[in-house]
């Protein structure tokens, strides 16, 4: 079914800009083939989602009783648009050739040409989605930039994204309030994301003052690291650096829209039995990610890694 050009034009006017921003924030960075990459032409992803929904909206009206005008059904339309944009991005990342055969060849080129001729579609819309070549040096470059953050900021990021502590718990470890942790995390992430974007675009962003705030590691941090990991601060920093360089999912979390709060200040440190550690070791050697193993045991990747290291020490 070919979408009504007038309907597409109205949907673009209402949703296109917001959808592009949402797609960029949520899925601008992802792991593909175990390597950090970024999706180009995100505007095209949004347009494909709009075209798909416009194509199928009359069917929704007939079969599901949706309102005849998708613009008036704003909340429902927005939910469906985001779902379709997510499908396009992840389908492409999984199998580029299959996606192009199934999605881009479904007469969208002809549809877009028709809209262009009638002047109803923005000229910026293109008929291809591209993913940048998966270059391992991109991951290394951004990881090195994260590692070069001021020690205080780097510690906050490690507590939040490596040990997966809540803002409140991280604040207790550092002797700060949750608001201070939130602010320092936000400033560091904004700097990292601007730097990462500059690596794959022609835009430049003035670098943040990377001197950081005066910081002395508190005794509570040293006690936490000794009790949880059995490590010094430098060794724990080095372990986070290794994770950033070796597991792309950490950078995806840093560059993405955020993360769900995990452990709270009331959660005790996870204890593992010898049988647990033996099974985790087997799964790790079989190629499973630390984060996946930790999720099954209700712990963190850092805690699992510490348990594995203690077993082999």
C-alpha positions as a Markdown table, in Angstrom:
| # | Residue | x | y | z |
|---|---|---|---|---|
| 1 | Unk | 0.0 | 0.0 | 0.0 |
| 2 | Unk | 1.3 | 3.5 | -0.9 |
| 3 | Unk | 0.8 | 6.1 | 1.7 |
| 4 | Unk | -1.2 | 9.2 | 1.0 |
| 5 | Unk | 1.4 | 12.0 | 0.3 |
| 6 | Unk | -0.7 | 14.6 | 2.2 |
| 7 | Unk | -0.8 | 12.3 | 5.2 |
| 8 | Unk | 2.9 | 11.8 | 5.1 |
| 9 | Unk | 3.5 | 15.5 | 4.8 |
| 10 | Unk | 1.4 | 16.2 | 7.9 |
| 11 | Unk | 3.1 | 13.4 | 9.9 |
| 12 | Unk | 6.5 | 14.8 | 9.0 |
| 13 | Unk | 5.5 | 18.3 | 10.0 |
| 14 | Unk | 4.2 | 17.0 | 13.4 |
| 15 | Unk | 6.7 | 14.3 | 14.3 |
| 16 | Unk | 9.8 | 14.3 | 12.2 |
| 17 | Unk | 12.1 | 16.7 | 14.2 |
| 18 | Unk | 11.3 | 15.1 | 17.5 |
| 19 | Unk | 11.7 | 11.6 | 16.2 |
| 20 | Unk | 15.1 | 12.4 | 14.7 |
| 21 | Unk | 16.3 | 13.7 | 18.1 |
| 22 | Unk | 14.9 | 10.6 | 19.9 |
| 23 | Unk | 16.5 | 8.2 | 17.5 |
| 24 | Unk | 19.8 | 10.0 | 17.7 |
| 25 | Unk | 19.8 | 9.9 | 21.5 |
| 26 | Unk | 18.6 | 6.3 | 21.9 |
| 27 | Unk | 20.3 | 4.5 | 19.1 |
| 28 | Unk | 23.1 | 6.8 | 17.7 |
| 29 | Unk | 25.6 | 4.4 | 19.2 |
| 30 | Unk | 25.5 | 0.7 | 19.3 |
| 31 | Unk | 27.6 | -2.5 | 19.3 |
| 32 | Unk | 27.8 | -4.3 | 15.9 |
| 33 | Unk | 29.9 | -7.3 | 15.6 |
| 34 | Unk | 31.4 | -6.6 | 19.0 |
| 35 | Unk | 32.7 | -3.2 | 17.9 |
| 36 | Unk | 31.5 | 0.3 | 18.6 |
| 37 | Unk | 29.8 | 1.9 | 15.7 |
| 38 | Unk | 27.4 | 4.7 | 14.9 |
| 39 | Unk | 24.4 | 4.8 | 12.6 |
| 40 | Unk | 24.6 | 7.5 | 9.9 |
| 41 | Unk | 21.6 | 9.0 | 8.2 |
| 42 | Unk | 19.4 | 8.9 | 11.3 |
| 43 | Unk | 17.0 | 11.3 | 9.6 |
| 44 | Unk | 16.4 | 8.5 | 7.1 |
| 45 | Unk | 15.6 | 6.1 | 9.9 |
| 46 | Unk | 12.9 | 8.5 | 11.1 |
| 47 | Unk | 11.5 | 8.9 | 7.6 |
| 48 | Unk | 11.3 | 5.2 | 7.0 |
| 49 | Unk | 9.4 | 4.8 | 10.3 |
| 50 | Unk | 7.0 | 7.6 | 9.3 |
| 51 | Unk | 6.4 | 6.1 | 5.8 |
| 52 | Unk | 5.8 | 2.6 | 7.3 |
| 53 | Unk | 3.3 | 3.9 | 9.8 |
| 54 | Unk | 1.5 | 6.0 | 7.1 |
| 55 | Unk | 1.4 | 3.0 | 4.9 |
| 56 | Unk | -0.3 | 0.8 | 7.5 |
| 57 | Unk | -2.4 | 3.4 | 9.3 |
| 58 | Unk | -5.6 | 2.7 | 7.2 |
| 59 | Unk | -5.3 | -0.9 | 8.2 |
| 60 | Unk | -5.1 | 0.0 | 11.8 |
| 61 | Unk | -8.2 | 2.2 | 11.4 |
| 62 | Unk | -10.1 | -0.7 | 9.9 |
| 63 | Unk | -8.9 | -3.6 | 12.1 |
| 64 | Unk | -8.1 | -1.9 | 15.4 |
| 65 | Unk | -10.4 | 1.1 | 15.4 |
| 66 | Unk | -7.7 | 3.7 | 15.6 |
| 67 | Unk | -8.6 | 7.3 | 14.9 |
| 68 | Unk | -8.6 | 8.1 | 11.2 |
| 69 | Unk | -6.1 | 11.0 | 11.7 |
| 70 | Unk | -2.8 | 9.8 | 13.2 |
| 71 | Unk | -1.8 | 13.4 | 14.0 |
| 72 | Unk | -4.8 | 13.7 | 16.3 |
| 73 | Unk | -3.9 | 10.4 | 18.0 |
| 74 | Unk | -0.6 | 11.9 | 19.0 |
| 75 | Unk | 0.4 | 9.7 | 21.9 |
| 76 | Unk | -0.5 | 6.5 | 20.1 |
| 77 | Unk | 1.2 | 7.5 | 16.9 |
| 78 | Unk | 4.3 | 8.5 | 18.7 |
| 79 | Unk | 4.6 | 5.1 | 20.5 |
| 80 | Unk | 4.2 | 3.3 | 17.2 |
| 81 | Unk | 6.8 | 5.6 | 15.5 |
| 82 | Unk | 9.4 | 4.9 | 18.1 |
| 83 | Unk | 8.8 | 1.1 | 17.9 |
| 84 | Unk | 9.2 | 1.2 | 14.1 |
| 85 | Unk | 12.4 | 3.3 | 14.3 |
| 86 | Unk | 13.8 | 0.8 | 16.8 |
| 87 | Unk | 13.0 | -2.1 | 14.5 |
| 88 | Unk | 14.7 | -0.4 | 11.5 |
| 89 | Unk | 17.9 | 0.3 | 13.4 |
| 90 | Unk | 18.3 | -3.1 | 15.1 |
| 91 | Unk | 17.3 | -5.0 | 12.0 |
| 92 | Unk | 20.0 | -3.1 | 10.1 |
| 93 | Unk | 22.6 | -3.7 | 12.7 |
| 94 | Unk | 21.9 | -7.5 | 12.9 |
| 95 | Unk | 22.0 | -8.1 | 9.1 |
| 96 | Unk | 22.7 | -5.3 | 6.7 |
| 97 | Unk | 22.2 | -7.3 | 3.5 |
| 98 | Unk | 18.9 | -8.9 | 4.6 |
| 99 | Unk | 17.6 | -5.6 | 5.9 |
| 100 | Unk | 18.3 | -3.8 | 2.6 |
| 101 | Unk | 16.5 | -6.6 | 0.8 |
| 102 | Unk | 13.4 | -6.7 | 3.0 |
| 103 | Unk | 13.0 | -3.1 | 4.0 |
| 104 | Unk | 14.6 | -0.7 | 1.5 |
| 105 | Unk | 13.4 | -2.7 | -1.5 |
| 106 | Unk | 9.7 | -2.6 | -0.5 |
| 107 | Unk | 8.8 | 0.1 | -3.0 |
| 108 | Unk | 10.0 | 2.9 | -0.7 |
| 109 | Unk | 12.2 | 4.3 | -3.4 |
| 110 | Unk | 9.3 | 4.7 | -5.7 |
| 111 | Unk | 7.2 | 6.2 | -2.9 |
| 112 | Unk | 9.9 | 8.7 | -2.0 |
| 113 | Unk | 10.3 | 9.7 | -5.7 |
| 114 | Unk | 6.6 | 10.3 | -5.9 |
| 115 | Unk | 6.6 | 12.5 | -2.8 |
| 116 | Unk | 9.6 | 14.4 | -4.1 |
| 117 | Unk | 7.9 | 15.1 | -7.4 |
| 118 | Unk | 4.9 | 16.4 | -5.6 |
| 119 | Unk | 7.0 | 18.5 | -3.3 |
| 120 | Unk | 5.5 | 17.0 | -0.2 |
| 121 | Unk | 8.7 | 15.4 | 1.3 |
| 122 | Unk | 11.7 | 17.3 | 2.7 |
| 123 | Unk | 14.6 | 17.2 | 0.2 |
| 124 | Unk | 16.9 | 16.0 | 2.9 |
| 125 | Unk | 15.3 | 12.5 | 2.9 |
| 126 | Unk | 17.5 | 9.9 | 1.3 |
| 127 | Unk | 16.8 | 6.3 | 0.4 |
| 128 | Unk | 19.6 | 4.5 | 2.1 |
| 129 | Unk | 20.6 | 3.9 | 5.7 |
| 130 | Unk | 24.3 | 3.5 | 6.3 |
| 131 | Unk | 26.3 | 2.3 | 9.3 |
| 132 | Unk | 29.9 | 3.4 | 9.5 |
| 133 | Unk | 32.5 | 0.8 | 8.9 |
| 134 | Unk | 33.2 | -1.0 | 12.2 |
| 135 | Unk | 36.6 | 0.4 | 13.0 |
| 136 | Unk | 38.1 | -0.9 | 16.2 |
| 137 | Unk | 40.2 | 2.2 | 16.5 |
| 138 | Unk | 37.0 | 4.3 | 17.1 |
| 139 | Unk | 36.3 | 2.3 | 20.3 |
| 140 | Unk | 39.9 | 2.7 | 21.5 |
| 141 | Unk | 40.0 | 6.4 | 20.7 |
| 142 | Unk | 36.8 | 7.1 | 22.8 |
| 143 | Unk | 37.8 | 4.7 | 25.5 |
| 144 | Unk | 41.2 | 6.5 | 25.9 |
| 145 | Unk | 39.3 | 9.8 | 26.2 |
| 146 | Unk | 37.1 | 8.4 | 29.0 |
| 147 | Unk | 40.2 | 7.0 | 30.8 |
| 148 | Unk | 41.8 | 10.5 | 30.6 |
| 149 | Unk | 39.0 | 12.1 | 32.5 |
| 150 | Unk | 40.0 | 13.8 | 35.8 |
| 151 | Unk | 40.5 | 11.2 | 38.5 |
| 152 | Unk | 37.4 | 12.3 | 40.5 |
| 153 | Unk | 35.1 | 12.1 | 37.4 |
| 154 | Unk | 36.6 | 8.9 | 36.3 |
| 155 | Unk | 35.9 | 7.4 | 39.7 |
| 156 | Unk | 32.3 | 8.5 | 39.6 |
| 157 | Unk | 31.9 | 7.0 | 36.2 |
| 158 | Unk | 33.5 | 3.7 | 37.3 |
| 159 | Unk | 31.1 | 3.5 | 40.3 |
| 160 | Unk | 28.1 | 4.2 | 38.2 |
| 161 | Unk | 28.9 | 2.3 | 35.0 |
| 162 | Unk | 31.3 | -0.4 | 36.1 |
| 163 | Unk | 30.2 | -1.3 | 39.6 |
| 164 | Unk | 26.6 | -0.2 | 38.6 |
| 165 | Unk | 25.9 | 1.6 | 41.9 |
| 166 | Unk | 22.9 | 3.9 | 42.3 |
| 167 | Unk | 23.6 | 7.6 | 42.6 |
| 168 | Unk | 22.9 | 7.4 | 46.3 |
| 169 | Unk | 25.2 | 4.5 | 46.9 |
| 170 | Unk | 28.0 | 6.1 | 44.9 |
| 171 | Unk | 27.5 | 9.2 | 46.9 |
| 172 | Unk | 27.8 | 7.3 | 50.2 |
| 173 | Unk | 31.1 | 5.7 | 48.9 |
| 174 | Unk | 32.5 | 9.1 | 48.0 |
| 175 | Unk | 31.0 | 11.1 | 50.9 |
| 176 | Unk | 28.8 | 13.2 | 48.5 |
| 177 | Unk | 25.1 | 13.7 | 48.0 |
| 178 | Unk | 23.2 | 12.0 | 45.2 |
| 179 | Unk | 22.7 | 15.5 | 43.5 |
| 180 | Unk | 26.5 | 16.0 | 43.4 |
| 181 | Unk | 27.0 | 12.6 | 41.8 |
| 182 | Unk | 24.3 | 13.3 | 39.3 |
| 183 | Unk | 25.8 | 16.7 | 38.3 |
| 184 | Unk | 29.4 | 15.3 | 38.0 |
| 185 | Unk | 28.2 | 12.3 | 36.0 |
| 186 | Unk | 26.2 | 14.6 | 33.7 |
| 187 | Unk | 29.2 | 16.9 | 33.0 |
| 188 | Unk | 31.5 | 14.1 | 32.3 |
| 189 | Unk | 29.1 | 12.3 | 30.0 |
| 190 | Unk | 28.3 | 15.5 | 28.1 |
| 191 | Unk | 32.0 | 16.0 | 27.5 |
| 192 | Unk | 32.5 | 12.3 | 26.4 |
| 193 | Unk | 29.5 | 12.3 | 24.1 |
| 194 | Unk | 30.5 | 15.6 | 22.5 |
| 195 | Unk | 34.0 | 14.2 | 21.8 |
| 196 | Unk | 32.6 | 10.9 | 20.5 |
| 197 | Unk | 30.3 | 12.8 | 18.1 |
| 198 | Unk | 33.2 | 14.9 | 16.8 |
| 199 | Unk | 35.0 | 11.7 | 15.8 |
| 200 | Unk | 32.3 | 10.7 | 13.4 |
| 201 | Unk | 31.1 | 14.1 | 12.1 |
| 202 | Unk | 32.5 | 17.3 | 10.8 |
| 203 | Unk | 31.2 | 19.3 | 13.7 |
| 204 | Unk | 33.6 | 20.4 | 16.5 |
| 205 | Unk | 32.7 | 21.2 | 20.1 |
| 206 | Unk | 35.0 | 23.3 | 22.4 |
| 207 | Unk | 36.6 | 20.9 | 24.8 |
| 208 | Unk | 35.6 | 20.9 | 28.4 |
| 209 | Unk | 38.0 | 22.1 | 31.0 |
| 210 | Unk | 39.4 | 18.7 | 32.0 |
| 211 | Unk | 41.3 | 19.8 | 35.1 |
| 212 | Unk | 38.4 | 18.7 | 37.2 |
| 213 | Unk | 37.6 | 19.6 | 40.7 |
| 214 | Unk | 40.1 | 19.2 | 43.6 |
| 215 | Unk | 39.8 | 15.6 | 44.7 |
| 216 | Unk | 41.4 | 13.4 | 47.3 |
| 217 | Unk | 40.2 | 9.8 | 47.5 |
| 218 | Unk | 38.2 | 9.5 | 50.7 |
| 219 | Unk | 38.8 | 6.6 | 53.1 |
| 220 | Unk | 35.2 | 5.4 | 52.5 |
| 221 | Unk | 36.2 | 4.7 | 48.8 |
| 222 | Unk | 39.3 | 2.8 | 49.8 |
| 223 | Unk | 37.3 | 0.8 | 52.3 |
| 224 | Unk | 34.7 | 0.0 | 49.7 |
| 225 | Unk | 37.2 | -1.1 | 47.1 |
| 226 | Unk | 39.0 | -3.3 | 49.6 |
| 227 | Unk | 35.8 | -4.9 | 50.8 |
| 228 | Unk | 34.1 | -5.3 | 47.4 |
| 229 | Unk | 37.1 | -6.0 | 45.0 |
| 230 | Unk | 40.1 | -6.5 | 47.2 |
| 231 | Unk | 41.9 | -3.8 | 45.1 |
| 232 | Unk | 43.7 | -0.5 | 45.4 |
| 233 | Unk | 42.3 | 2.5 | 43.7 |
| 234 | Unk | 44.8 | 2.4 | 40.9 |
| 235 | Unk | 44.2 | -1.3 | 40.3 |
| 236 | Unk | 40.4 | -0.7 | 40.2 |
| 237 | Unk | 40.9 | 2.2 | 37.8 |
| 238 | Unk | 43.0 | 0.0 | 35.6 |
| 239 | Unk | 40.3 | -2.7 | 35.6 |
| 240 | Unk | 37.7 | -0.2 | 34.4 |
| 241 | Unk | 40.1 | 0.9 | 31.7 |
| 242 | Unk | 40.4 | -2.7 | 30.5 |
| 243 | Unk | 36.7 | -3.1 | 30.5 |
| 244 | Unk | 36.2 | 0.0 | 28.4 |
| 245 | Unk | 38.7 | -1.2 | 25.8 |
| 246 | Unk | 37.6 | -4.8 | 25.7 |
| 247 | Unk | 33.8 | -4.7 | 26.1 |
| 248 | Unk | 32.0 | -2.3 | 23.8 |
| 249 | Unk | 28.8 | -2.4 | 25.9 |
| 250 | Unk | 30.3 | -0.1 | 28.5 |
| 251 | Unk | 30.9 | 2.6 | 25.9 |
| 252 | Unk | 27.4 | 2.1 | 24.5 |
| 253 | Unk | 26.1 | 2.7 | 28.0 |
| 254 | Unk | 28.2 | 5.8 | 28.4 |
| 255 | Unk | 27.2 | 7.2 | 25.0 |
| 256 | Unk | 23.5 | 6.2 | 25.2 |
| 257 | Unk | 20.6 | 7.9 | 27.0 |
| 258 | Unk | 21.5 | 6.6 | 30.5 |
| 259 | Unk | 21.0 | 3.5 | 32.6 |
| 260 | Unk | 18.5 | 2.2 | 35.0 |
| 261 | Unk | 19.4 | 2.4 | 38.7 |
| 262 | Unk | 20.6 | -0.9 | 39.9 |
| 263 | Unk | 21.8 | -1.6 | 43.5 |
| 264 | Unk | 20.7 | 0.7 | 46.3 |
| 265 | Unk | 22.4 | 1.6 | 49.5 |
| 266 | Unk | 20.3 | -1.1 | 51.3 |
| 267 | Unk | 21.5 | -3.9 | 49.1 |
| 268 | Unk | 24.2 | -6.0 | 50.7 |
| 269 | Unk | 27.3 | -7.0 | 48.8 |
| 270 | Unk | 26.7 | -10.1 | 46.7 |
| 271 | Unk | 28.3 | -13.2 | 48.1 |
| 272 | Unk | 29.2 | -16.1 | 45.8 |
| 273 | Unk | 29.6 | -19.8 | 46.7 |
| 274 | Unk | 32.4 | -21.9 | 45.3 |
| 275 | Unk | 29.9 | -23.6 | 43.1 |
| 276 | Unk | 28.7 | -20.2 | 41.8 |
| 277 | Unk | 32.3 | -19.1 | 41.0 |
| 278 | Unk | 33.1 | -22.4 | 39.3 |
| 279 | Unk | 30.0 | -22.0 | 37.1 |
| 280 | Unk | 30.7 | -18.3 | 36.3 |
| 281 | Unk | 34.3 | -19.3 | 35.4 |
| 282 | Unk | 33.0 | -21.9 | 33.0 |
| 283 | Unk | 30.6 | -19.5 | 31.3 |
| 284 | Unk | 33.2 | -16.7 | 31.1 |
| 285 | Unk | 35.7 | -19.1 | 29.4 |
| 286 | Unk | 32.9 | -20.1 | 27.0 |
| 287 | Unk | 32.7 | -16.5 | 25.8 |
| 288 | Unk | 29.8 | -15.1 | 27.8 |
| 289 | Unk | 30.0 | -11.4 | 28.8 |
| 290 | Unk | 30.6 | -10.6 | 32.4 |
| 291 | Unk | 27.5 | -8.3 | 32.5 |
| 292 | Unk | 25.3 | -11.2 | 31.3 |
| 293 | Unk | 26.7 | -13.6 | 33.9 |
| 294 | Unk | 26.3 | -11.0 | 36.6 |
| 295 | Unk | 22.7 | -10.4 | 35.7 |
| 296 | Unk | 21.9 | -14.0 | 36.3 |
| 297 | Unk | 23.4 | -14.0 | 39.7 |
| 298 | Unk | 22.0 | -10.6 | 40.8 |
| 299 | Unk | 25.4 | -9.0 | 41.0 |
| 300 | Unk | 27.6 | -6.6 | 39.0 |
| 301 | Unk | 30.2 | -7.2 | 36.3 |
| 302 | Unk | 32.9 | -5.8 | 38.6 |
| 303 | Unk | 31.9 | -8.1 | 41.4 |
| 304 | Unk | 31.9 | -11.2 | 39.2 |
| 305 | Unk | 35.3 | -10.3 | 37.8 |
| 306 | Unk | 36.7 | -9.9 | 41.3 |
| 307 | Unk | 35.3 | -13.3 | 42.2 |
| 308 | Unk | 36.9 | -14.9 | 39.2 |
| 309 | Unk | 40.2 | -13.3 | 39.9 |
| 310 | Unk | 40.2 | -14.4 | 43.5 |
| 311 | Unk | 39.6 | -18.0 | 42.3 |
| 312 | Unk | 42.5 | -18.0 | 40.0 |
| 313 | Unk | 44.9 | -16.1 | 42.3 |
